[in-house]
Amino acid sequence: MAIAAVSISPVGAGTSVSSYVAAALAVCRAQQRVRYRTDPMFTTLEGDLGDIYALVARMQEAVFAAGAERVGTVLKIDDRRDRRVSMEEKLASVETKLAGSASPPAKTRHPTRD
């Protein structure tokens, strides 16, 4: 099983791309083979690697169908073969290590406000 992060963006479409993101996510919602989770910058996918590749291709085509003339896609894949690991397990592993840490959590810095 693989976990992947994908970002599909129209090029030259202006500052708001939410309608294109919605078109890509509609493809995710219409299928059941790949689990997904949407975050502000990427959508995380979990499933068989072949299914993920096929889904990303359909998501990209949906952005073209929504009117984009050029699309940039970033795909990062964690293809683990020794055992199955879910998105939730990966997050829980980090949270467990943070909980056991003596140092306080890092503060998110905002250069324009800090």
Buried (B, 14 or more C-beta within 10 A) or exposed (E): BBBBBBBBBBEEBEEEBEEBBEBBBEBBEEEEEBBBEEEEEBBBBBBEBEBBBBBBEBBBBBBBEBEBEEBEBEBEBBEEEEEEBEBEEBEEEEEEEEEEEEEEEEEEEEEEEE
